[in-house]
Amino acid sequence: MAIKQFRKLLIGIESASVPGGAVAASTYLRMSGTLEDRREIRFVPEDVGYLSQVDRTYTNSFGALLAAETEANFEQLPYIFNMGINAASVSQDGASAGDYIRSYIMPTTAANVLNTYTIEAGDDAGAEETSYCFVESFTLSGAPQEALKLTANIVGRDVIPTSYTTPLALPSIEECLFQKCKLYTDDCSSANTIGTTPATNTFLGFTLNVTTGWHEIYTGDGSMYFSFIKCTDPEVTLEVTFEHDAKSIDEKVDWRAETARQIRILCQGSAFSPDTGTVYHYKTLIIDVAGKWEKFDKIGEQNGNDIVTGTLRGRYNAGADLFCEIVVVNALASLP
């Protein structure tokens, strides 16, 4: 009799030259979720003289979905971004081993290249796997006195029975905490560097919604699963909750004037030890978004405190040369 405590999610990176070629897992994906087999079985209506109809069916396509969630952490966010934004190369900050930088830039004039993964999922009763996994959408959110929350919709090619890859060590991770986040807001121009103007004593929460633009493409090529994936229409929105104060009122002025803004959310974790970095000295998550405020909600309240939430619609801005970029800095020279 299977139980929830024995569920597992395991992940392995596929060859760039053979996306969809299933591979053995290399590590745990430290998220929660179960694998959905999205094959569609259709019952065919026909006039054959049976009130009940008969059991004529066919399967028209295969597919898989893993709706996963967790508290966001510096070590495994790159898996989601590699599967949804771009296959980031890693650069070293400083002359010796220590901290490593991965930049994820949302596409503008050309599609990016992704890493695809094989995912194993199940419990103690049995395991299944899906290959050619990519991230269709994800959400990062934060609120005071909480870790940042991550949800991701991971699409795969099909679902087949398998056995777990063993043995694998459970990787160490560190959560991204909202209390260690800072907010910066600036106008979009080459003269204004993002991250210049801090918004202090006003930042009460955020929700970053990203539709990556990647879709599965089914073609008539002799297979029941999708043939390849294509990026068509990425979309980014950033909801920011402020104290209703002078800062939020200034942002509402920019909303009414349709002034382009560039927003940075900086989250730092523990210090690197040894600290050999020249730019980064802490585990770091940076979210940069350019765009315009689409709306501001009416004044609300939180425990009697007046608050207001604005929604920034991400759009490429030439002055800032920015649409959306996410940077993760951790101590991993390579992903497990």
C-alpha positions in Angstrom: 0.0 0.0 0.0 1.7 3.2 -1.2 1.9 6.3 0.9 2.6 10.0 0.1 5.9 10.1 2.2 7.5 7.7 -0.3 6.8 9.9 -3.4 9.9 10.9 -5.4 10.8 13.3 -8.2 14.1 12.6 -9.9 15.6 14.5 -12.8 18.3 14.1 -15.5 19.5 16.3 -18.3 19.1 15.1 -21.8 21.6 15.4 -24.6 21.3 18.7 -26.5 21.5 16.8 -29.7 18.8 14.2 -28.8 16.0 16.1 -27.0 13.5 13.5 -25.8 16.1 10.8 -25.6 15.3 9.5 -22.1 18.3 9.4 -19.6 18.8 8.1 -16.1 18.2 10.6 -13.4 21.2 12.4 -11.8 19.5 14.0 -8.8 16.4 14.7 -6.9 14.1 17.5 -8.0 13.2 18.9 -4.6 9.6 19.8 -5.3 6.2 18.3 -4.7 3.9 17.0 -7.4 2.7 14.0 -9.3 2.9 13.1 -12.9 -0.2 13.4 -15.0 -0.6 11.2 -18.1 -2.4 13.4 -20.6 -3.1 10.8 -23.3 -6.6 11.3 -24.6 -8.8 8.2 -25.3 -11.8 9.0 -27.4 -15.1 7.0 -27.6 -16.5 7.0 -31.1 -20.2 7.6 -31.5 -21.8 5.5 -34.2 -25.2 4.1 -35.3 -24.9 0.4 -34.7 -28.2 -0.4 -32.9 -27.0 -0.3 -29.2 -28.5 2.0 -26.6 -25.3 1.6 -24.6 -23.0 2.2 -27.6 -20.1 -0.2 -28.0 -16.5 0.0 -26.8 -14.9 1.4 -29.9 -12.1 3.8 -28.8 -8.8 5.2 -30.0 -5.9 7.2 -28.5 -5.2 10.4 -30.4 -2.1 11.6 -28.7 0.3 11.3 -25.8 1.5 13.9 -23.3 2.5 14.5 -19.8 2.3 17.3 -17.2 4.0 17.7 -13.8 2.5 20.6 -11.8 5.2 21.1 -9.2 5.6 23.4 -6.3 8.1 24.2 -3.5 9.8 26.9 -1.5 12.2 28.4 -4.0 15.9 27.8 -3.4 19.1 29.0 -4.9 20.4 25.6 -5.9 17.5 24.2 -8.0 15.9 27.3 -9.5 18.3 26.8 -12.4 16.5 23.6 -13.4 13.3 25.5 -13.9 14.9 28.3 -15.8 17.0 25.9 -18.0 13.8 24.2 -19.0 11.8 27.3 -19.6 14.0 30.3 -20.4 17.4 29.3 -21.8 20.2 26.8 -21.4 22.4 29.1 -19.4 26.2 28.8 -19.5 27.9 29.2 -16.1 30.5 31.8 -15.4 32.8 32.1 -12.3 32.8 35.2 -10.2 36.4 35.7 -9.2 39.7 34.1 -9.9 39.2 30.9 -7.9 36.4 28.4 -7.2 33.5 29.8 -5.1 30.4 31.4 -6.6 29.0 30.7 -10.0 26.6 32.9 -12.1 23.8 31.8 -14.4 21.9 34.4 -16.4 18.5 33.6 -17.9 17.3 36.2 -20.5 13.8 36.1 -21.8 13.8 36.1 -25.6 13.1 39.2 -27.7 14.1 39.0 -31.4 15.1 35.3 -31.5 14.1 32.2 -29.6 16.5 30.7 -27.0 17.8 27.2 -26.8 16.6 25.1 -23.8 17.8 22.2 -21.9 15.3 19.3 -21.8 15.1 16.8 -19.0 13.8 13.3 -18.2 11.8 13.2 -15.0 11.0 10.1 -12.9 8.0 10.3 -10.5 5.9 8.0 -8.4 5.9 6.4 -5.0 6.9 3.1 -3.3 4.3 1.2 -5.4 5.8 2.1 -8.7 7.5 4.8 -10.8 6.8 6.4 -14.2 8.9 8.7 -16.4 8.5 11.3 -19.1 11.1 12.7 -21.4 11.6 15.9 -23.5 10.5 18.0 -20.4 10.2 21.7 -20.7 8.6 24.4 -18.6 5.4 25.9 -20.0 4.9 28.5 -17.2 6.1 29.3 -13.7 5.3 31.6 -10.9 7.6 33.0 -8.2 6.0 34.8 -5.3 7.0 36.3 -2.0 5.4 37.6 1.2 6.7 38.8 4.5 7.9 36.2 7.0 7.9 33.5 4.3 10.2 31.8 1.9 9.6 32.6 -1.8 7.2 30.2 -3.4 7.7 28.5 -6.8 5.2 26.7 -8.9 5.9 25.3 -12.4 4.0 23.5 -15.1 6.5 21.1 -16.7 5.3 19.4 -19.9 6.7 16.1 -21.1 6.3 13.9 -24.1 4.6 10.7 -22.8 4.3 8.6 -19.6 5.8 5.2 -19.4 6.4 2.8 -16.5 10.0 2.7 -15.2 12.2 2.0 -12.2 13.8 4.7 -10.2 17.5 5.5 -10.8 19.4 4.5 -7.7 21.3 5.3 -5.6 21.1 9.1 -5.6 22.1 11.5 -2.8 19.7 14.2 -1.7 21.2 17.6 -2.7 21.7 20.4 -0.2 19.6 23.5 -0.8 19.0 26.9 0.8 15.7 28.7 0.6 15.2 32.2 -0.8 13.6 34.3 2.0 11.4 37.3 1.4 12.9 39.1 4.4 16.2 39.1 2.5 14.7 40.7 -0.6 15.0 44.3 -1.7 13.0 46.2 -4.3 14.4 48.8 -6.8 12.4 50.9 -9.2 13.8 53.2 -12.0 12.8 54.8 -15.2 13.9 53.1 -18.4 16.7 54.9 -20.1 20.4 54.3 -20.9 21.1 56.9 -18.2 19.3 55.0 -15.5 20.9 51.9 -14.3 18.5 49.3 -13.0 18.9 48.7 -9.3 19.8 52.4 -8.6 16.7 53.5 -6.6 15.7 51.4 -3.6 12.1 51.3 -2.4 12.5 51.1 1.3 10.0 50.3 4.0 7.3 49.7 1.4 7.8 46.3 -0.2 5.1 43.9 1.0 5.1 41.2 -1.6 5.3 40.2 -5.2 4.1 37.7 -7.8 6.1 37.0 -11.0 4.1 35.2 -13.6 6.0 33.9 -16.6 4.5 32.1 -19.6 7.6 31.0 -21.3 6.2 30.9 -24.8 7.3 27.3 -25.3 4.7 25.0 -26.8 4.7 21.4 -28.0 4.2 20.9 -31.7 2.4 17.7 -32.9 3.1 16.7 -36.5 2.3 13.7 -38.7 5.6 11.9 -38.3 4.5 8.5 -37.2 4.6 9.2 -33.4 1.8 9.7 -30.9 3.8 12.3 -28.9 4.8 15.8 -30.0 7.6 16.1 -32.5 9.4 19.2 -31.2 8.9 22.4 -29.2 8.8 26.0 -30.3 8.8 29.4 -28.6 6.1 31.7 -29.9 4.7 34.2 -27.3 6.5 34.7 -24.0 4.6 36.8 -21.5 5.7 38.3 -18.2 3.7 40.1 -15.5 5.0 41.3 -12.1 2.6 42.2 -9.4 4.1 44.3 -6.6 2.4 45.1 -3.3 3.4 48.3 -1.6 2.5 50.2 1.5 0.1 52.9 0.5 2.7 55.7 0.9 4.7 58.3 -1.0 6.5 55.6 -3.0 3.4 53.8 -4.2 1.7 57.1 -5.0 4.8 58.0 -7.2 4.5 54.7 -9.0 0.8 55.4 -9.7 1.8 58.7 -11.2 4.1 56.7 -13.6 1.2 54.4 -14.3 -1.1 57.2 -15.3 1.6 58.8 -17.4 2.4 55.5 -19.1 6.0 55.8 -18.1 8.2 52.8 -18.8 9.8 51.4 -15.6 12.4 48.9 -14.8 12.0 46.9 -11.6 14.6 44.8 -9.8 13.9 42.3 -7.0 17.2 41.3 -5.3 17.2 38.3 -2.9 20.4 37.4 -1.1 21.2 34.3 1.0 24.1 33.1 3.0 27.7 34.4 2.4 30.0 32.3 0.3 32.8 30.6 2.2 35.4 31.1 1.2 34.3 34.4 -0.4 36.4 34.7 -3.6 33.8 36.7 -5.6 34.4 40.2 -7.1 30.8 41.0 -7.7 28.7 38.6 -5.6 29.5 37.7 -2.0 26.2 36.0 -1.2 24.0 33.4 -2.8 21.8 35.7 -5.0 18.6 35.7 -7.0 18.0 38.8 -9.2 14.7 39.4 -11.1 14.8 42.3 -13.6 11.7 43.3 -15.5 11.1 46.2 -17.8 7.6 47.4 -18.8 4.8 49.6 -17.9 2.3 49.5 -15.1 -0.9 48.0 -16.5 -3.1 48.7 -13.5 -3.2 49.6 -9.8 -5.8 48.1 -7.6 -7.8 50.2 -5.3 -6.5 50.7 -1.8 -6.7 47.6 0.3 -5.8 46.7 3.8 -3.7 44.1 5.6 -4.2 43.9 9.4 -5.5 47.4 9.3 -2.6 48.7 7.2 -3.4 50.3 3.9 -1.7 48.7 0.9 -1.9 48.9 -2.9 -0.9 46.4 -5.6 0.4 47.3 -9.1 0.7 45.0 -12.0 3.7 45.6 -14.4 3.3 44.2 -17.9 6.7 43.1 -19.1 7.7 44.5 -22.5 11.1 45.1 -24.1 12.4 48.6 -23.7 15.2 49.8 -25.9 16.5 52.5 -23.5 17.0 49.9 -20.7 17.8 47.1 -23.3 15.7 44.8 -21.1 12.6 42.7 -21.2 13.1 40.2 -18.4 16.3 38.7 -17.0 16.8 36.4 -14.0 20.2 35.8 -12.5 21.0 33.0 -10.0 24.3 32.9 -8.2 25.2 29.8 -6.1 28.1 27.6 -5.2 27.5 25.0 -8.0 30.0 24.9 -10.8 27.7 22.4 -12.5 24.2 21.2 -11.7 24.0 17.7 -10.2 
